[in-house]
Amino acid sequence: MEINTLIERINELSRKQRSVGLEEWEREEQEALRQEYLGFIRGQVHATLGQVKGTNS
């Protein structure tokens, strides 16, 4: 899933949770989407840190 679409769905479920609550399947979807998002962020951080080169002082 594209990251922007993922974020939109996470936000949509979050708004619904605050207003009327979520059904069990929606809570499960929300958790799965959050885990996918965190995996994406971790991958980005890992890739960025992999490009950092240290220097000896």
Buried (B, 14 or more C-beta within 10 A) or exposed (E): EEEEEBBEBBEEBEEBEEEEEBEEEBEEBBEEBBEBBEEBEEEEEEEEEEEEEEEEE
